[in-house]
Amino acid sequence: MKIYDKEMYQKEQWIKSVLLVIGMFILGFVVGYFVHNFEKQDQVTKLQEQVNVLQREIEQID
């Protein structure tokens, strides 16, 4: 015989909801962290290319 406990069911659903929210937050945080690092690395690469171009121009002037 299965005993139905409404209070226990509500607590179980609440725990599942909390875990889902925490899981989604962690997933969003990790994805945001990697995207931020990727964008930062892309910006560093562009700046390095600009420095190389400027160094070549300086060498041509000398």
N, C-alpha and C positions, 0 to 999 in steps of 0.2 A: 504494500500500500504506500502510495506516494503522499507525503505530507507537504502541503503548500504553505510556505511561510512568507506572507506578503512583505514583512519588514526585512527579512533576509534577502529577498529578491530585489527590493529597492536598494539596499546597501550594495549588493552585487552590481547592479546597474550603475550606481553612483561611482563605484570603484572603477568599473570599465570605462566610464566617461572621463574620469580624472586621468586614468592611464592613457587614454586616447589623446587627450589634450596635451599631456606632458610629452608623449611620443611625437606628436605633430610639431610641438615647439622645438624639441631637440632636432628633428629632421630639418625644419626650417632654419635653425641656427647653423647646422652643419653645412647645408647647401649655401646659405648666405656667406659663411666663412670662406668656402672654396671659391665662390664667385668673386668675392672681394679680393682674394689673393690673386686670382686669374687676371682681374682687371688691373690690379696694381702691377703685376708682372708685365702686362701688355704696355702699360704706361712707362715703365722702366726701360723696356726694349725700345720704344719710340724715342725716348730721351737719349739713349745710347746711340741710336742711329743719327740723331741730330748732332750730337757731339762729334761723331766720326766725320760727318759731312763738313762741319765747321773746321775740324782739324785739317782735313784735306784742302779746304780753301786757304787756310793759313799757310800750309806748306807750299801751295802754288804761288802765293804772294811772295814768299821768301825766296 
